[in-house]
Amino acid sequence: MRNSTNLRMRLESSQFPDLGAMMEGYARAASELGRSEFKQKLDFTSDSIDALDEILVVVGESPELELDFEVRLWGSYLGEVLRRRYAGAWEMTQYPGGVMAVPAIEVRGSRLFPLMKIYRRLTVGDEEDLRAFYAMVTERLGKPAQVN
């Protein structure tokens, strides 16, 4: 994880105009790190969810895991895959049962919490499989948005 410390410092010192731009910036950084550090193709497609899950297995085993940063980095990537697929929008909203606002994606009246999913994947493990989560979300939301 030699590249993640520099990446973290770069991202955390960046000024983003809004939440959407910040999440997109983190997602692009996750994609770059996926390629350079993990040799995985994170191209914002449905097919990249398997690669993301493989990366999280390695990240979760790291003794120097910086949980907050890793959740933000990989959660923004998962969120961007979903946001782009369904033409959703990032917003800060309270997580059900939680006490603070977290980034979420609003899609067709539903709220998705990709950062919370990544947090659970990293802290709970295999039973929080991303493939099953993504399949459930795409089944519930149906066809992707039409891109004009």
C-alpha positions in Angstrom: 0.0 0.0 0.0 3.0 2.2 -0.6 1.1 4.5 -3.0 -2.0 5.0 -0.8 -0.3 7.3 1.8 0.7 9.9 -0.9 -2.6 9.5 -2.6 -4.4 10.1 0.7 -2.4 13.3 1.4 -3.0 14.5 -2.2 -6.8 13.9 -2.0 -7.3 15.3 1.5 -5.5 18.5 0.6 -7.5 19.0 -2.6 -10.2 21.6 -2.8 -13.4 20.2 -4.5 -16.2 22.5 -5.5 -18.9 20.1 -4.3 -19.7 16.6 -3.0 -20.1 15.2 -6.5 -16.8 16.5 -7.6 -15.1 15.2 -4.5 -16.5 11.7 -4.9 -15.6 11.7 -8.6 -12.1 12.7 -7.7 -11.7 9.9 -5.2 -13.3 7.4 -7.6 -10.8 8.4 -10.3 -8.0 8.0 -7.8 -9.3 4.6 -6.8 -9.3 3.6 -10.5 -5.7 4.7 -10.9 -4.6 2.9 -7.7 -6.4 -0.2 -8.7 -4.4 -0.3 -11.9 -1.0 0.7 -10.5 -1.0 -1.1 -7.2 -3.4 -4.0 -7.6 -3.1 -4.7 -11.4 -6.9 -4.5 -11.6 -9.0 -2.7 -14.2 -11.5 -0.4 -12.6 -13.2 1.2 -15.6 -16.5 2.2 -13.9 -18.4 -0.7 -15.5 -20.5 -3.5 -13.9 -17.6 -5.9 -14.8 -15.3 -4.0 -12.5 -17.2 -4.9 -9.3 -15.4 -8.3 -9.2 -12.0 -6.5 -9.5 -13.1 -4.1 -6.7 -14.0 -6.9 -4.4 -10.7 -8.6 -5.0 -8.9 -5.4 -4.1 -10.9 -5.1 -0.9 -9.8 -8.5 0.2 -6.2 -7.4 0.0 -6.9 -4.0 1.5 -8.8 -5.6 4.4 -5.8 -7.8 5.2 -3.4 -4.9 5.4 -1.9 -4.3 8.9 -1.7 -0.6 8.1 -5.3 -0.2 7.1 -6.5 3.4 7.4 -10.2 2.5 7.5 -11.7 6.0 7.0 -9.6 6.7 3.9 -10.0 3.3 2.4 -13.8 3.5 2.8 -13.9 6.9 1.2 -11.6 5.9 -1.7 -13.3 2.6 -2.6 -16.8 3.6 -1.6 -16.6 6.6 -3.9 -15.6 4.2 -6.7 -18.5 1.8 -6.0 -20.8 4.9 -5.8 -19.6 6.3 -9.1 -20.2 3.0 -10.9 -23.8 3.1 -9.6 -24.3 6.8 -10.1 -23.1 6.6 -13.7 -25.2 3.5 -14.5 -28.4 5.1 -13.2 -27.8 8.8 -13.7 -28.0 9.4 -9.9 -26.7 12.2 -7.8 -24.5 12.4 -4.7 -26.0 13.9 -1.6 -25.2 14.0 2.1 -27.9 12.3 4.0 -28.4 10.5 7.3 -27.7 6.8 7.2 -30.8 4.9 8.5 -30.4 4.4 12.3 -27.2 6.6 12.2 -26.6 9.9 13.8 -24.5 11.6 11.2 -24.8 12.5 7.5 -22.8 10.4 5.0 -22.4 10.5 1.2 -25.2 8.6 -0.5 -26.5 8.3 -4.0 -30.0 9.2 -4.9 -31.4 7.2 -7.7 -35.0 7.1 -8.8 -36.2 7.9 -5.3 -33.9 5.4 -3.6 -30.8 6.1 -1.6 -27.8 3.9 -1.9 -24.9 4.0 0.7 -21.8 2.7 -1.1 -19.4 3.9 1.5 -21.3 2.0 4.2 -21.2 -1.1 2.0 -17.4 -0.8 1.7 -17.1 -0.2 5.4 -19.0 -3.4 6.1 -17.0 -5.3 3.5 -13.8 -4.3 5.1 -14.9 -4.8 8.7 -17.3 -7.8 8.4 -15.7 -9.7 5.5 -16.8 -12.1 2.8 -20.4 -12.2 3.9 -20.7 -8.6 2.7 -19.9 -9.6 -0.9 -20.0 -6.8 -3.4 -21.2 -9.0 -6.2 -24.3 -9.9 -4.3 -24.9 -6.3 -3.3 -24.5 -5.1 -6.9 -26.8 -7.8 -8.2 -29.5 -6.9 -5.7 -29.2 -3.2 -6.5 -29.4 -3.7 -10.2 -32.3 -6.0 -9.9 -34.2 -3.5 -7.8 -33.4 -0.5 -9.9 -33.9 -2.2 -13.3 -32.5 -0.9 -16.6 -29.6 1.6 -16.6 -30.4 5.2 -17.5 -30.3 6.1 -21.2 -27.3 8.1 -22.1 -28.0 10.8 -24.7 
